[in-house]
Structure formats: C-alpha cells, structure tokens
Amino acid sequence: MVAAVVTVVAVRLIGQVDWGEVWDALNHLDWWQVPVLIALLLVRQTLNALPLSLYIEGVSPYRATLNDQVAILMSTIAPPPSDLAIRTAMFSSWGVSVARGMAGTVMNTLTFYIVRFSAPAAGLLLVMIKGDALGIRLIDLASIGIATTMVVVLMLVMRSEALAGTIGRRAGRVARRFRDVDPEAWAQRCIRFREDVAARFRYGFPRSLMSLSAMLLVDATMLILCLRFVGLGPADAPIVEVVAAYLIAYPLTLFPFSGLGLVDAVVLAAVCAVGGQDVEAVAVAALIVWRVFIVGGPIVLGVVAMAIWRRTAEGPTTIKSIVRSARKGTDPTGREAAP
C-alpha cells in the first residue's frame, strides 16, 4: 500500500495514470511467478549480507543473513540504534566480540556505500556502450566522486596505523566544528577499527564488492522480470535502458525505504521514453510488484529470522528489551554496546 501511494505521487511528475489499466496489468501475474521472485529475493538478501561473514570471523553466511534481516526489521520498526543493538546481541550470542562485530558491521556499511555511489558509473557505461548521449549530470559526478573518496580514505586507513590515526584525528577536528568531540579519541577509534578488520580486509573487501555488485544485478533482474510478468516486452522496456536507469538512480536508495518513489520515477521515465505514455500504467504495476518484494520482503524475512534466532539465543530477546537496552547503551545481554 505504501509503495502504491508513493508511486502515485511520483508519477504525477510524468503524467496521469489510468489505475484501471494498472489493475488489469496486475491481473496478468501468474501464481508461478511469485515463487520465482521469492527465490531471487532470498538470493538478493544473502548476497547483501555476505560481507558480514567475509569481514567477521566466526560469522557464517547463514548467520550473516539472519543478522542482516533482523537488523533491517529493527531499523524499520524502532528508532536507532536499535538495529546496532540487535546486531551486537546476535554477535554476542555467537561468541563474537562486540569490537569485532561492530568493526565488521562498519566495513559492511562502508562497502555498501561504495557500491551504492559507484552504481551510476556502471549505468553511464551501459549508456555509452549502447551509443546514446551520456547526459552526465552533476549529481552523477558527485556520486562517483563520493565513492572514489571513500575508497581512497579506506585504503589509507588500512595502509598503516599512523595514517589511520591521522585520518581519525583530522576527521575529529572537522566534527568538532559541529559538536563537542575529542579528535584524539577519534584517532584511537580509527586505529582500533583498523586493527579489528586488518586481518580480513584483503580477503573480504574485494569479495564484498563483488557480492554487493551481484546483489544489484539480482535486484535489476527482479525489476526486469516484474516488467515482463505484467506484459511489457523488450520493445517497450529494453533491458539496457531499464538497468541503466536503475543504476544511475541507485544512489537515491539513500532515502527511506530504498528511495521509494524516487528510483521508481527515474525507471518509469526511462520506460516511457521508449514505449511512450501508453505503457505507463503497466510499468507502474510492475514497479508496485517490485517494491512489494524488495521493500516488504526483507521485513517479512526479518520476522522469520528473529524467530529463528530467539529459539537459540540466551537472555532477553524481545523487541522491547532490545529498544530499551539500545537507549541505555547496552545490548540485551547486558554488555556495553559499541558507540
């Protein structure tokens, strides 16, 4: 329902949608298409969580997936830092130290942001290969610049302890202009972060980039299939145009619910540019189906993952206890949570 409402608002920028046609397009869906999308969703979520297992010793891909799904659920229904509190609690229940768990979580987040802001480069490459005008915007260049800067800073941090301390100290000085922080404390945290992830960085970083890039490919595949399932063929929604638009718009997933309405509007505009306004309603139907799976699906999986973990975890694991402990700065097992 949320996906439908936000999509209505977004598409008003493009034209009026015949919602009767949208409903007719949704009626094109067959029962067997749902299991296909569910299977791809499971692959997508596993790839999204895989970096946790690559960065944190003692966390298998299965545990990483459980951890990621529960964190997604908590970030949806409770205020921060409830997602970090539940991650910490789960790591602790598996015998993983808070420091290693949080360092791996930070690396997972950094890697995801690098992939997120690098995505427009891949989209522009597809446009260039097809021979269309690039039409590079400042926002695309800014996104690629952010990704490049993150990679450079991360490599400098991992290069030596001295560089890690210097970068942390300088970042602390910048942050001190906006709030009361200690640059030396930031320097020490940066050094400790380097120590916690150094052993698995060379192994985990390139593999994490590949895993998250593969996740984007699966996500785009689900989008293409949703378009095909409601009746839009290659002539109306060519793969290259749709995938390029998705990748170029991917930094907008920074906004709530993975850029709900924003990414959709960009993809819809790309489809309408090829197929015309006549395909708009059908494309909206496909976007609604896609959003139901990639936004609602992880929340459902989070509920399942929470139930699986609670069966084996020790100590209080209710949502209320997690939120309460997060506000106190501890995880539900009573250990001090990472800052």
N, C-alpha and C positions, 0 to 999 in steps of 0.2 A: 504493500500500500504506500509506504514512504517513497519507494522507487517510482511508483506511478505519479504521485503528487509532484515530486521534484522534477521529473521528466516533463510533465505538463508545463511547468513554469519555464523550463529551459527551452523547449521547442517553440514557445511563443516568439522567441527571437528569430525564428526561421519562417514560421507560417502557422496557419490554423490546421489542426489535426482532426481528421474525421475519426472519432473514437469508436464509431460503429465498425469502421474498417479495421481498427486496431483489434477489436474483439474478434472479428472474422479471421484475422491473421492468427490470433492465439488459438483459434479452433483448428488450425492446420497441424497443431502439435499432436504427435502420436505417443502412446504410452512408452514405447521402447526408447524414445529419445531422452526421457528423464534419467534412466539408469546410466546412459552414456555420459550425460552431463555430471551426474553424481560421481562417476568413476574419474572423470577428468578433474573434478573439484578435489577429490582425495589426493590425486597426483599433485595438483597445484599446491595444496596446503602442506604436503610432505616436502616438496621442493622449497617452499617458503621457510620451513622450519629447519631444514637440513643444516644450515650454517651453525646452529647451536651445537649440534653433535660434532661438527668439524672443529669448533673452537674450544669446546669444553670436554675435557677427558672425563669419562665415566657417564656421559650422556649419549645414549644410543639414538639413532634416527627415530625410533618409536617413541622414546621418552621426550625427545626434542619436539616431536609433533604434538604429543599430549600437552607439553608445557606451552607451546605457542597457541594452541587452540583455547586453552583455559585463560591465557593472558588476553587474547582477543575478546573473549566473553567478558572478562572483568573490566577491560577498558571501555566496553560498551555500556555496562550496567552500573558501574561505580566510578567515582572520581579518582584521579591519580593521587598517590602512587599505588593504588590497589593492584594494578597489573604487575608492578615490580614486586609487591609483597607476595603475591601468589607464586610468581616465578621463584622467589627466594625460598618460600616454603616447600615448593616441589623439589628444588635442588637439594635442600637440606634433608628431605625425606629420602633422597637417593644417595646420601653420603657425600655430596659435592659441597665444598666450602662456599660460603657467601661471596668471598672475594673472587674466586674463580668463576662462579656462576654469573655474577654481575659483570665481570670483565668480558666474559663470552657474550653476554646479552648486549653489552655496549658495542662489541665488534659486530655482532649480528645486525644491530641497528645502523651502524656506520656503513656496513657493506650494502644494506638495503638502500640507504640514501644515495650511495654512489651509483647504484644501478638505476634508481629512480630518476636521478638528474642526468644520467647518461643516455637514457632511453631516446630523447629527441635526436641524438646523433645517429642512432640506428634508423629512426624514421626518416630523417633527411637523406640518409644513404639510399634507402629504398626509393625515395622520390627521384634522386639523381640517377639511379640505375634505370628507372623507368623512362627517364628523359624529360620529365616535367620540370617546370621552373621551380627552383628551390623555395623562393619566397621566405628566406630566413628572417625571423623576427628577433628583436632584442631579447625577448623572453626565452627564446630557444638558445641564443648565445649565452645568456646569463645562466641558464640551467646547466649547459655543458661546462661553463666556467666554474660553477659551484662543484660539480663532480670532479673536475680536474684538480681544483684546490684541495678538496678532501683527500684525494689520493696522494697528492704531494705531501700534505701535512702528516698523513698517516705513515707514509714511508719514512719521513724524517723522524717521527716519534720512535719508530721501530729500529731506526739505524743505530742509535746509541742512547745510553742513559742520560748523557749530558744534553743532547738535543731534546730529549723528552722533557727534561727539567726546564730547559729554556723556553720551549713552546708552552708548557703549562704555566710558567711564570708570566710570560707575555700575555697569554690569554686571561690570566687572573688580573693583570693590570688593566686590560680593556674592560673586563667585567666590573672592576672596582669603580668605574665611572658611573655605573648604573645602580650598583648595590654594594653593601659592605662585605667584601670578601678579602681573604688573605692570599696574595699571589704566591707566597712560599708554600702554603698548604696546597694550592692548585698544582704547583710544581711537583710536590711529593706524591700527590694522587696520580699525576701523569706518569711518574716514574713507576709507581706500583702497578698501574694499569699495564705498562709495557712489560713488566716482569711477569704478570699473570698471563699474558697472551703470547709472549715471545716464543715459547716452545712450540706452539702450534700455528703460528702466523704464516710461515712459508708454506705449510701444508694446507692450512684452512682457507687462507684468503683467496687464492685463485680458484679453488674448488667452490667456494661460496659464491663468487662472482658468476661462475658457470651455472650453479644451481639456481640462483635468483634470475638469471637471464633465461634459463629454461622455464622457470615459473611464468615469466612474461609471455613466452611462446605458448604455453598451455592456456594462459588467460586469453590471448588473442585467438587461439584455436576455438575456445568455448564461444567467443564472440562471433566468429565466422559461422560456427555450427548453428548458433541461435538465429542468425540471419537466414541460413539455408533452411532451417526447420520451419520457419514461418512463411517460406515461399520466395525469398529473394535469391535469385541465381547469380552466377558470376558476372553476367552482363549488367545487372543492376547494382551489385555490391562486389566489385572486384577485390580479390584478396589483398593485392598490393596497396590499393587506396585505403582500405579499411585498417589494415595493420599499420601503415604509415601514420594515419591519423591517430590511431590509438597510442602509438609510441611517442609521437610528438606531444600529445596531450597528457601523457602519463605523469609528468611532474604535478599535475593538478590533483593527483590522488593524495597529495599532502593535506587536502581539505577533508572535512568529516565524511565518513562513510565512503572512503576511497574516491573523493571528488564526485560524489553522486550529483548528477545533473550537469556538471561542468564537462567531464570527459565525454558524457553521453551526447552533449550538444555538438562537440567537435566531430565525433564519429558520425552523428546524424547529418551534419553539414556535408561531410565527405561523401556519404552515400547519396544524398540528394543532389550533389554536384554532378554525379554520374547518371543516376537513374531518374532524376527530376523529382518534382514535388509529388508526383503520383505514387512514389514508393515511400513517402514519408511515414504514413500511418503504419505500414508493415514494418518499417525499420524501428519505429517506436515500440512496437510489440516485441521485436527481437531484443531491444535494449532492456525492456522490463524483465523478460525471462532471464537475460544475462545477469542483471542486477540482483534478482531474487536468489540466484545461485551464488554469486561471488560476494554478496554482502550478507544475505541471510544464512547461506550455507555454513560459513565459518562459525556463526553464533550457535547454530544447532550442534555443530561438531564440538564446540566448546562445552556445551551442556553434557554431551556424551563423555568427553574427555575428563571433565570434572568428576562425573560419577565413577569413572574407572579409577581415577587417582584416589578418591576418597575411600575406596574399598581397601586400599593397601596402605594409605598414609596413617601415621600416628599423630595424635594430638588433634586439637580443634581445626576443622577444615570447612566450617560453614562460611557462607559469603559474609555474614555479619561479623564473624570473628576476624576474617581477613581484612575487611574495611576498617574495623576498629583498631586492629594491630598496625595497619598501614599508617593511620593517623598518629599512633604513638611512636612510630619509627622502629617497630619490631615486626618480625614475621610471625605467623600464627604459632610457631613452635617456641616463641619467646626470645629468639636470637635477635641481635641488633641488625636491622636492615641496612643495606648499603645506601649511602647518601645519593 
